[in-house]
Amino acid sequence: MQPLDPGDPQNIGAYRLLGRLGAGGMGRVYLGRSAGGRTVAVKVVHPHFALDEEFRARFRREVEAARRVGGEWTAPVLDADPEASVPWVATGYVAGPALSQAVTSHGPLPIRSVRVLGAGLAQALAAVHALELVHRDVKPSNVLLTLDGPRLIDFGIARATDGTASLTSTGVSVGSPGYMSPEQILGKGVTAAADVFSLGAVLAYAATGEAPFPGDSSAALLYKVVHEEPELGSLEGDLRELVADCLAKEPTARPAPAEIASRIAPGGAAGPVGAGWLPGPLVEQVSRAAVTLLNLEPSADPVVSGPVAFSSPAVGVFGPPVEPPQDAPPKTGGASNGRLSLSVTADSVPTESAAPGARRGRKVSCTVALAVAGALAGVTVGGAVLFDLLPGENDKGSDTAARPPASSPSAPDGSSAEPGEPGVKEVPKAFIGAWKGPFDVDLAGSKISAGTFRVVIGTGKAGAKVGTVTQFDVLGNFACEDNLVLRRATATELVADGKSSGKAGNHCTPGTHTVKLRLTGARLQYTSQEPRAGDPRALLDREQ
């Protein structure tokens, strides 16, 4: 666990936050505590997903479905606010390492532990499937190991198998390369059998320390899952046979979770767990973590209790996911120069429930890009929405308001010039070339690192396209590209209108915003006047 950053929220809903637990494809996860002393894991979705009404509706359904999931081998959903500005969900906190972490630190689990693990997870899936739900992302990082047995977590991406939230309805293939079933990868109908395939891959990893479909790229992993047989290494006997059955290419050939549980541990997982199921080093690690948890105290800094709005400085900094490359986030977004593009270390953004009857604003005059890093499934999917990131009416911070007043002095080309600095007719040579560097946005005083800008400037006069701005998210994925049309120029500053270029694969929405480029020594200062998108800014270096 990491301590809260200065920009992180102190409270989400009724929960006081104690620290950050890590990252996932959907957003940032915090450790929290209720007023009654219960410890919870609070996941706040990536803000860009919150902009997507389809995602919001899907999240609402998924929370309702997850609340139905019970059983001793899962983490219960305790609270949620799907209607918040940025939706969040709180689950019971599981004090134990992820299977991925345990294997990395201590090596493969003993076979007895693998059997208990398999029985517990199979029983968890049986309970999930009985509700006509499919988890869709069973993998080592979603399996936690506790003294009381394994726990299957992250039901936030579970889908009701009624066709209303199908894979094709969003265009996003949910899952992780190497643990996704062949039918998931191929975009075919996904049933409970897909979870069984993933469970087989997880058990192979737990027993051998290696994924059954190794590869040095997502594409290689996906190909092997679909076309090649698994590599089961040192697995032997009935456990090897069971894992191989789970990893059958044909969904109908895989055993049901109840059969898996009976084959791997006929009496169920509870008995072996009670007798002690983890090896000594892991027992010691879990025990230390439990003691640390008991000693945790929230920050003494005074804060206002309750959910935190976008307009509060509680918007946290986002970083790359904890899971290796195979857990690339489904979506990344952008603040068109006014774009906002954040990645998640597991969901850290404050939330605020809309007042009853209140209209949730979703308009912005700048470009807001939503892009999907689709390397996992070999596709790139995007959406675009409009959203008021900060409070204010349509006339506040609008593109019109950002323009110089009509009474400003005129440059030789007829455009407005800054007082005291003479205008020039075309782009000065000092600007011409390619510039690149990280950018951030400011949401009510919170500085958020949001990715990288690459600005290419060429020659041209007022009214002509003089360059482009390409935005990449914090993982390096393309988000969108804007054209820059020169409005005016001086020897040290360019003022331009930025608008989506319409480039193939571009997911920017239409809209014009003001971009200022100013020479600062050997660097180029980039600012965009769009308060509702957080006024993106950057200090760029010239590419060599």
Disulfide bonds with the S-S distance in Angstrom:
none
